[in-house]
Amino acid sequence: MDTASSPTVFIVVHAFTMPRPDQRHNGVVEVLYIARDEEAANHFMQNAAAEKPDDYFAVYPAALGEDLSTKAHYPSVEIEWEDLQ
């Protein structure tokens, strides 16, 4: 698919840690929202971040049909073990 003529969408990603019964934590990364309008995506992210200020939120633009792994930066989160302690 030719992404140059494809509409851009804005993806809101949420990352957080979740306690486990063994006193460790799991890292969770989820896509919360996708919009064609950047302002709507930013508004959603700001509201979500206000509700969960200790979590990580980001908005990523992408063309429909785009191979995100070819971008310099795309929706992903690196979680180090120390982050989960």
C-alpha positions as CSV (number, residue, x, y, z in Angstrom):
1,M,0.0,0.0,0.0
2,D,1.3,3.5,-0.9
3,T,1.4,5.2,2.5
4,A,2.2,8.6,1.0
5,S,-1.5,9.0,0.0
6,S,-2.8,7.1,3.0
7,P,-4.5,9.0,5.8
8,T,-2.5,9.5,9.0
9,V,-3.9,8.1,12.3
10,F,-2.7,9.0,15.8
11,I,-2.1,6.1,18.2
12,V,-2.2,6.6,21.9
13,V,-0.1,4.1,23.8
14,H,-0.2,3.5,27.6
15,A,2.5,1.7,29.5
16,F,2.4,0.7,33.2
17,T,3.5,-1.9,35.7
18,M,1.1,-4.3,37.3
19,P,2.0,-6.1,40.6
20,R,2.0,-9.9,40.7
21,P,1.3,-12.2,43.6
22,D,5.0,-13.1,44.0
23,Q,6.0,-9.4,44.8
24,R,7.3,-8.8,41.3
25,H,5.7,-6.7,38.6
26,N,4.7,-7.2,35.0
27,G,5.1,-4.4,32.4
28,V,2.0,-3.8,30.3
29,V,1.9,-1.8,27.1
30,E,-1.4,-1.2,25.4
31,V,-2.9,0.8,22.6
32,L,-5.8,2.8,24.2
33,Y,-7.0,5.0,21.4
34,I,-6.6,5.7,17.7
35,A,-7.9,8.8,15.9
36,R,-7.6,10.5,12.6
37,D,-7.4,13.9,14.4
38,E,-4.2,14.7,16.2
39,E,-5.9,17.1,18.6
40,A,-8.4,14.4,19.6
41,A,-5.6,12.0,20.3
42,N,-3.6,14.5,22.3
43,H,-6.8,15.4,24.3
44,F,-7.5,11.8,25.1
45,M,-3.8,11.2,26.2
46,Q,-3.9,14.3,28.4
47,N,-7.0,13.2,30.1
48,A,-5.7,9.6,30.6
49,A,-2.4,10.9,31.9
50,A,-4.2,13.1,34.4
51,E,-6.0,10.1,35.8
52,K,-2.8,8.0,35.9
53,P,0.1,10.4,36.5
54,D,2.6,7.6,37.3
55,D,2.1,5.8,34.0
56,Y,3.6,6.5,30.6
57,F,1.5,7.8,27.6
58,A,2.6,8.7,24.1
59,V,0.9,9.6,20.8
60,Y,2.4,8.2,17.6
61,P,1.5,9.2,14.1
62,A,1.3,6.5,11.4
63,A,-0.1,6.2,7.9
64,L,-2.7,3.5,7.4
65,G,-0.9,0.5,5.9
66,E,2.6,1.7,7.1
67,D,5.1,-0.8,8.3
68,L,6.0,0.7,11.6
69,S,9.2,-1.3,12.0
70,T,10.7,0.8,9.2
71,K,10.3,4.1,11.1
72,A,13.1,5.5,13.3
73,H,10.7,5.4,16.3
74,Y,7.4,3.6,16.5
75,P,5.0,2.5,19.3
76,S,7.2,0.4,21.5
77,V,8.4,0.6,25.1
78,E,11.6,-0.8,26.5
79,I,11.2,-2.0,30.0
80,E,14.2,-2.8,32.1
81,W,14.0,-5.2,35.0
82,E,14.9,-2.3,37.4
83,D,11.8,-0.5,36.2
84,L,9.7,-3.3,37.4
85,Q,11.0,-3.5,40.9
